[in-house]
Amino acid sequence: MIVVCGEALIDIIQNGDGSQRAAPGGGPFNTARALARLGVPTAFLGHLSEDKFGRELSDLLVADGASLELATVGPEPTTIAVADVDSQGFAEYQFLVKGTSAPNLTMEMLPAEFARDVSALHVGTLGLVLEPMASTIVELVQRERDGRLIMLDPNIRIGLTDDFDYRDRLNTLISASTIVKASDSDLAWIHGGCHAGRRRCIWRSSRPQDSRRRSAGRGRRHHRRRGRVRRRPPGVAVRP
């Protein structure tokens, strides 16, 4: 089983024509749903709201086959991300997080230990930014790193916390991870804007056994300790 740790939230999407729509979101939430749809035993570990949006998020996870056995529910309102979508489909986000559900994941809400069938943890996105959730996830990864595969998807979100603390937290998690998936822009921010060759050198010297780097329109590159492989992804049909 894969345990996906982090946030579930609602995206309020503001379209160019002035209309709005609410959509379920959050990197870990989407990851848990995708894994479950593929038939992978998956559990979502996060803090959900008991409000209408929270129930919607819970119902979608369950409908896709993800377990909520490790999730908690509280009275806080659901975390909101307001997305402004431009004419090319690119979005800029503003997050309404104070006093909301997703950040309030604490160590007290976690199991003292996972069941034996839990083989991997997946962490990333706002789960690495918002407190106390971010500190909880770092502590969880440090606790589990020696016995389970750790997958990290930074998906950098700046402007929500101190950059120095955020970068330090990410580097701690990178060194504790088995697999890291990151974009060119993620790597540039994590390593303070140093040039690409220097970033690759730093990356290979860190602990991850397999890092996956994505470049827009150019496929993915897999960097392993003994070398690297570049792959173009095959075309796939995506159901609505």
C-alpha positions as CSV (number, residue, x, y, z in Angstrom):
1,M,0.0,0.0,0.0
2,I,1.1,3.6,-0.7
3,V,0.2,6.2,1.9
4,V,-0.2,9.7,0.3
5,C,0.4,12.5,2.8
6,G,-0.7,16.1,2.5
7,E,-3.5,18.4,1.5
8,A,-6.9,18.1,0.0
9,L,-8.5,21.4,-0.9
10,I,-11.0,23.2,-3.2
11,D,-9.8,25.2,-6.2
12,I,-12.0,28.2,-7.0
13,I,-11.2,28.8,-10.7
14,Q,-11.7,32.3,-12.1
15,N,-12.0,32.1,-15.8
16,G,-11.2,34.9,-18.2
17,D,-14.8,35.6,-18.9
18,G,-15.5,36.4,-15.2
19,S,-17.2,33.1,-14.4
20,Q,-16.1,30.9,-11.5
21,R,-16.2,27.2,-10.7
22,A,-15.2,25.1,-7.7
23,A,-13.1,22.0,-8.3
24,P,-11.5,19.5,-6.0
25,G,-7.7,19.7,-5.8
26,G,-4.4,19.5,-3.9
27,G,-1.4,17.6,-5.2
28,P,-1.5,14.7,-2.7
29,F,-5.3,14.5,-3.1
30,N,-5.0,14.1,-6.9
31,T,-2.1,11.6,-6.5
32,A,-4.1,9.4,-4.1
33,R,-7.1,9.4,-6.5
34,A,-4.9,8.6,-9.5
35,L,-3.1,5.7,-7.8
36,A,-6.4,4.2,-6.5
37,R,-7.9,4.5,-10.0
38,L,-5.0,2.5,-11.3
39,G,-5.8,-0.3,-8.8
40,V,-2.9,0.5,-6.5
41,P,-3.8,0.0,-2.8
42,T,-3.7,3.6,-1.5
43,A,-4.5,5.5,1.7
44,F,-4.9,9.2,2.0
45,L,-3.3,10.7,5.1
46,G,-4.4,14.3,5.7
47,H,-6.8,16.5,7.7
48,L,-10.2,17.1,6.1
49,S,-13.1,19.3,7.0
50,E,-16.5,18.2,8.1
51,D,-18.1,20.9,5.9
52,K,-19.8,20.4,2.5
53,F,-16.5,20.7,0.6
54,G,-14.8,18.4,3.0
55,R,-17.5,15.8,2.5
56,E,-17.1,16.2,-1.3
57,L,-13.4,15.6,-1.1
58,S,-13.9,12.5,1.1
59,D,-16.5,11.1,-1.1
60,L,-14.3,11.4,-4.2
61,L,-11.4,9.7,-2.6
62,V,-13.6,6.8,-1.5
63,A,-15.3,6.6,-4.8
64,D,-11.9,6.2,-6.5
65,G,-10.9,3.4,-4.1
66,A,-8.6,5.3,-1.7
67,S,-8.8,4.4,2.0
68,L,-9.6,7.2,4.5
69,E,-8.6,5.0,7.5
70,L,-5.6,7.2,8.2
71,A,-7.3,10.6,7.5
72,T,-8.8,12.8,10.2
73,V,-11.8,15.2,10.1
74,G,-12.3,18.4,12.0
75,P,-14.5,21.5,12.3
76,E,-12.2,23.8,10.4
77,P,-13.4,25.0,7.0
78,T,-11.9,23.5,3.9
79,T,-8.7,25.1,2.6
80,I,-9.3,27.1,-0.6
81,A,-7.0,27.9,-3.5
82,V,-8.2,30.8,-5.8
83,A,-6.9,30.3,-9.3
84,D,-6.8,33.0,-11.9
85,V,-6.6,31.3,-15.3
86,D,-5.2,33.3,-18.3
87,S,-6.1,33.0,-21.9
88,Q,-3.4,30.3,-22.4
89,G,-4.7,28.2,-19.6
90,F,-2.0,29.0,-17.1
91,A,-3.1,29.6,-13.5
92,E,-1.8,31.8,-10.7
93,Y,-2.9,30.8,-7.2
94,Q,-3.8,32.6,-4.0
95,F,-4.3,30.4,-1.0
96,L,-6.8,30.9,1.8
97,V,-5.3,28.8,4.5
98,K,-5.5,30.5,7.9
99,G,-7.7,28.5,10.3
100,T,-8.6,26.0,7.6
101,S,-8.4,22.2,7.6
102,A,-5.4,21.1,5.5
103,P,-2.6,22.7,7.5
104,N,-3.8,21.3,10.8
105,L,-2.3,17.8,10.4
106,T,-0.3,17.2,13.6
107,M,1.8,14.3,14.9
108,E,-0.9,13.4,17.3
109,M,-3.2,12.6,14.4
110,L,-0.7,10.0,12.9
111,P,-0.7,6.3,13.8
112,A,2.1,5.2,16.1
113,E,3.1,2.8,13.3
114,F,1.9,1.8,9.9
115,A,0.6,-1.6,9.0
116,R,3.1,-4.1,7.5
117,D,1.5,-3.8,4.1
118,V,2.5,-0.1,3.8
119,S,5.4,-0.1,1.4
120,A,5.8,3.5,0.5
121,L,5.0,7.1,1.4
122,H,4.3,9.9,-1.1
123,V,4.7,13.6,0.0
124,G,4.7,16.9,-1.7
125,T,3.2,20.3,-2.7
126,L,1.5,22.4,0.1
127,G,2.1,19.5,2.5
128,L,5.7,20.8,2.6
129,V,4.8,24.4,3.1
130,L,1.9,24.9,5.5
131,E,2.4,24.5,9.2
132,P,2.0,22.4,11.3
133,M,1.4,20.0,8.4
134,A,4.9,20.5,6.9
135,S,6.8,19.8,10.2
136,T,4.6,16.8,10.8
137,I,5.4,15.4,7.3
138,V,9.2,16.0,7.8
139,E,9.0,14.1,11.2
140,L,7.0,11.3,9.6
141,V,9.5,10.9,6.7
142,Q,12.4,10.8,9.1
143,R,10.7,8.2,11.2
144,E,9.8,5.9,8.2
145,R,12.7,6.5,5.8
146,D,14.7,3.4,6.8
147,G,11.9,0.9,6.4
148,R,9.9,2.3,3.5
149,L,10.3,3.8,0.1
150,I,9.9,7.6,0.2
151,M,8.6,9.5,-2.9
152,L,8.9,13.3,-3.0
153,D,7.2,15.7,-5.5
154,P,8.2,19.2,-4.4
155,N,5.9,21.1,-6.8
156,I,7.3,24.4,-5.3
157,R,4.8,26.9,-3.9
158,I,6.6,30.1,-2.9
159,G,5.2,33.2,-1.0
160,L,3.5,31.2,1.7
161,T,6.4,30.7,4.1
162,D,9.9,31.9,4.7
163,D,12.1,30.9,1.7
164,F,15.1,29.9,3.8
165,D,13.1,27.6,6.0
166,Y,11.2,26.2,3.0
167,R,14.4,25.5,1.1
168,D,16.0,23.9,4.2
169,R,13.0,21.7,4.7
170,L,13.0,20.5,1.1
171,N,16.7,19.7,1.2
172,T,16.1,17.6,4.3
173,L,13.4,15.7,2.6
174,I,15.4,15.2,-0.6
175,S,18.2,13.6,1.4
176,A,15.7,11.3,3.1
177,S,13.9,10.3,-0.1
178,T,14.2,7.3,-2.4
179,I,12.6,8.9,-5.5
180,V,12.3,12.6,-6.2
181,K,10.2,14.0,-9.1
182,A,11.0,17.6,-9.9
183,S,10.7,20.2,-12.7
184,D,13.5,22.3,-14.0
185,S,11.9,25.3,-12.2
186,D,11.7,23.3,-9.0
187,L,15.4,22.5,-9.1
188,A,16.4,26.1,-10.0
189,W,14.5,27.4,-7.0
190,I,15.7,24.7,-4.6
191,H,19.4,25.3,-5.5
192,G,19.1,29.1,-5.5
193,G,19.3,29.7,-9.2
194,C,22.7,28.1,-9.8
195,H,23.4,26.9,-13.4
196,A,22.0,23.6,-14.7
197,G,25.3,21.7,-14.6
198,R,25.9,22.6,-11.0
199,R,22.4,21.6,-10.1
200,R,22.9,18.1,-11.7
201,C,26.1,17.7,-9.7
202,I,24.4,18.6,-6.4
203,W,21.5,16.4,-7.3
204,R,23.6,13.3,-8.0
205,S,25.5,13.8,-4.8
206,S,22.3,13.7,-2.7
207,R,20.7,10.6,-1.3
208,P,17.8,9.9,-3.8
209,Q,18.3,6.7,-5.7
210,D,16.1,7.9,-8.5
211,S,15.3,11.5,-9.4
212,R,12.9,12.3,-12.2
213,R,13.2,15.7,-13.8
214,R,10.5,17.0,-16.1
215,S,10.9,19.6,-18.8
216,A,8.0,21.2,-20.6
217,G,7.7,19.6,-24.1
218,R,10.9,17.5,-23.7
219,G,9.8,14.5,-21.7
220,R,11.5,13.3,-18.5
221,R,15.0,12.6,-17.5
222,H,15.8,10.0,-14.9
223,H,18.9,10.7,-12.9
224,R,20.3,7.7,-11.0
225,R,23.4,7.4,-8.9
226,R,25.1,5.5,-11.8
227,G,23.9,7.6,-14.7
228,R,20.9,9.2,-16.3
229,V,18.3,8.2,-18.9
230,R,16.1,10.4,-21.0
231,R,12.6,9.3,-22.0
232,R,9.8,10.8,-24.1
233,P,6.5,9.9,-22.6
234,P,4.1,8.0,-24.9
235,G,0.8,9.6,-25.9
236,V,-2.2,8.6,-23.8
237,A,-5.9,9.1,-23.9
238,V,-7.2,10.8,-20.7
239,R,-10.7,10.2,-19.7
240,P,-12.7,13.3,-18.5
